Amino acid sequence: MYDFGIRHALMGYRVAYRSEQTNYCPGCGGSHWVVGRLTAECAFCATALPLVAGGASGGGLIRQAGVALAA
């Protein structure tokens, strides 16, 4: 979803929830998360982080002629 090629070097590291890694909270150091569609929230201190690849799954994403097709 994101281009971490050239822009990564220019923008630096951004704190985000990565589903393929063990994520530690930058606020308290905990590793338990409540994962939603766009953010992940620490179960201990409620620090919210954006998902690296969020918002790309779920029902109601396919639209045809202005009508949402729900599963």
Secondary structure, DSSP 8 states (H G I E B T S, - for coil): ----SHHHHHH-----B-TTS----TTT----EEE-SSEEEETTT--EEEBTT-S--STT--EETTEE---
